[in-house]
Amino acid sequence: MSESSPLFVASDVHGHYDALTEALRGRGLVDGDAKWTGGDARLWILGDLFDRGEEGVAVVRLLRRLAGQAAAEGGHVDTLVGNHEVLVLGSRRFGDVAFTDVDGMDRQFLHWWVLNGGFEDDLAELTEDEVRWLETRRVLHVVDKSLLVHSDTESYLGYGRSEEAVNAAVRKILASDEPEEWWQLFRELTRRHEFMGEEGPARVRSMLRSYGGEELVHGHSTIPDTTELEPSQVTQARRYCDGLALNVDGGVYQGGKCLVVRLN
């Protein structure tokens, strides 16, 4: 892999398998049988594979299959951890076990996951190997000149000031049996809209100084929710924050498109 190979990102598939495969076909990355045709291209999904759609496990299996096929051709396919991955994995590990968060509130992962559009079949269908794979994904990554994250928040800075430190800290949490720490991670990754407004550029620059890159690419907050556009009107990613931030979440679960965006 090199910086000259095509680099694509998508985000917030939310269990919409058909929308993802259609979008990948449109970019020439898969064929009609959802097999990799992207050669040495690189594809990163920015998290939230699950919930609000019923085929989250199918999306995981697609990405793992494509990862193997792409690697054989010199390409790369991977995903980041989003807040919904923390929810589904937390629900599988802790279920309806009650615990108290840092604000003294009683919480249960399974309850909050269902409220956020979770499907209990996903918990039964996920294999132990798939769980381990998800628990070891990155939460942020710098590729070429782009800092890839799931959420439009600076909360990543609370877990470390380098890519390696943040990912190591999150992997340690996801390997633990401490629901309070899992819940706090979910809360931090659920924060949003922190790059909008007057303070947005300074916050993005702080992220870029710590982790690298010249732009920050995220999902999490849909483009319809952050503009006056209806989901059906979203046809491309949204660049904002003095050009420093790129939102690639077309709002597929709202009826919008699954955007597969080329970054180079």
N, C-alpha and C positions, 0 to 999 in steps of 0.2 A: 504494500500500500504506500502511496505517496500523496503529497498535496495536489498533484496533478490529476488524481483519479476523482471521478465525480463524487460529490458529497451531498447526500439527501437527508432531510429530517422530516419527521411527522410526530404528532403528539395526540394524546387523549383519544385513543381509539375507542375506549369504553365499551368493549365487547362487540363492536360492529365489524365483524370479520369481513363481510362482503364489501363494505365500504372501503376497508383497508386494501383488500386484494384488487379491487377495481382501480383505486388510486395508484397502486404500485404498477399495475399493468399499463396505466396511462403514462407512466414514466419509463416504461420499457424495462422495469426491474424484475418482473415475473411474467410468466406466460399464462395461457388459459387454464393450466392445471396448477397454478400458483407455485411453479418451480422457478428458481432463480435464473434470470437471463441478464443480470446486470453486470456480468464480467467482474472487473476490479472495482466497481463502485462501492461506496460506503453508505450504509443506511443506519441512522440512529432514530429510535423512537424515544420520545422524551417523557415516558411514563404514562400512568393511568391506562393500563391495558384492560382493566376490569370495570364492572358495575355499570348500571344504566342501560346496558345491552347484555344479551344472554350468552355471548360466545367468547367470554374472556379467556377461558382455558384453551379454546381453539386458537385464539390469537397468540398465546404463549407458545403453543406447539408449532404454529406457523413460523414464528420468529426463530425458534430453535432449529427448525428444519432448514430455514433459509440461511441461518448462520453457517451451518455445515456446508451447504451448497456453495455459498459465496466464498467461503474460505478456500475451497478447492480451486476457485478461479482467481484467487488473489484479492477478493473483496472482503467486506466486513459487514455484519449485521449484529446489532445489539440494542439494548434498551436501558434507559435510566429507571430508577425507582421514583415513583410519584406518591402522592399522599394516599391514593386508592390502593396501591400495593401494600402500604403499611397497614391499611384497614383490613384488607382481605387476609394478609398473613397474620395480623394480630388476632383476627377472628378465628382463624384456624388454630392458632396456638393457645389462646386464652378463652375463647368461646364466650360464655356468659358469666365468667368469673368477675365479681365486683372488686373494684379497687378505687382509691381516692387519688385525684389528680393534684397538682401543685396548688390549686385554688380551693382545695377541700371539697370538691364536687365528686359525687359517686359516679363512676363510669363503668360501662361494659362494652367491650369491643364489638361483640356480635350485634348488640342493639344499635349502635351507631353505624355499623356497616350496612345493616338492612335499611336504616333511615336514609343512607346515602346511595341507595339503589343497588345494593348487593343481592346476589342470587345464591341461595344456600346450596344449590347443586354444584357451584364452583368449588366450595369447600370439600365436597365429597370427591370430585373429579380430579382435583390437583394431586399429583403423586408426590411422594417425599423428595424425589429427585428434582421435580419442578419447583418445589418449595425452596430447596437448597439453592437452586440456580437463581431464583428471584431474590433471595436474601443476600446474594453476593454480587448483585449488580451495583454499578456506581449510582450516586445521586447527582454528581456533576462531572463534566469532562470537557477538556479543551481539545478541540479538533481543528487543525490549521489555525485560522484566526478567529474561531468562534468558541465562546464559552457556552456550553449546552447545560441547561438546567430544566427542571420541570416547572417550578413555581416562580412567579414574578415577585420574589421577595428577597430581601437581603439576609434572611434568617440563616442561610448557610454559613455565614460568617461566625455564627455562634458555635459551630462545630469544628472550626479550624481555619487557618489562613493560607492553606495550600490545598490543592486538589487531593493529594495523597492523604493529608490529615483528615479532611472532611469525610472522604470515603471510608477510611479506616474507622473513624468514630461511629459512623452509621452502621457499618458492618458489625461492630462490636455490640451495638444496641440490638440489632436484629438477630444476633446469636445469643442474646441474653433471655432470661426468664423474668424480666422486670417489666410488668405491664405499664408501670408509671413512666418509665423511660420511653417505651414504645409510643405511649399516648402523647408525650411531649413532642416527640419527633413528628407524629401525625399533625399535631397542632402547628408546629413550625412550618411544615410543608403545605399547610392549608392556607397560610397567609397569602395575600394577593394584592395587586394594584399598587405596589410600593414603588413602581417606576413611573407612575403617572404623576402629573403635577410638577410644581417648581423644583421639588427636591429629587425628582426622579433621576436626572442626569448625574448628580453627585453620587447617588446610591449605586447606579450602574458602574460608574468609574471606580468606586471603591471595590466592587466585586471584581472588575477587570484587573485592577492593580494587584489584588490578592491572588487571583487564580490564573491570570493570563487571558489572552485574546483581545480582539479589537471590537467585538460586538457580543452582546448577550442574546441568546436565542432561547425562547421559552414557550410553554403551553399554559395549561392550568386555567387561565382566565380566557374565556372564549372571546373571539373578535366581536361577535354580536353584542356581548355583554359590556364591551369596552368602547363601542362606537354606536352610532345611530343606525347601523346596518341590520337588516333582517338576515337570519341565517342563510336564506336562499340567495342573498346578494353577495355573500362572501365568496370570492373567487381566487384570492391570493393572500399571502401573509401580510401582516400589518407592521410596517416599520414606524417607530415613534421614538420618543425620548431623545431628541436631537440626533436621531439616526443611530443611536447606540443600541437600541433594543429591537428585536424582531419577534413578533407573536405569530406562532404557526398553528394555533388552535382554531380551526374553522367552526367548531361547535357541532360535531357530527351528531351528538345525542340530542341536539336541539333541532335537528333537521338540516344542518349545514353539511358542507363537504368535509371529507377527510383530506386534508391538504398534505401532499408530499412535496416538499419545497427543496429545490436545489440551492445550495449555498455558494457554489463556486462555478 
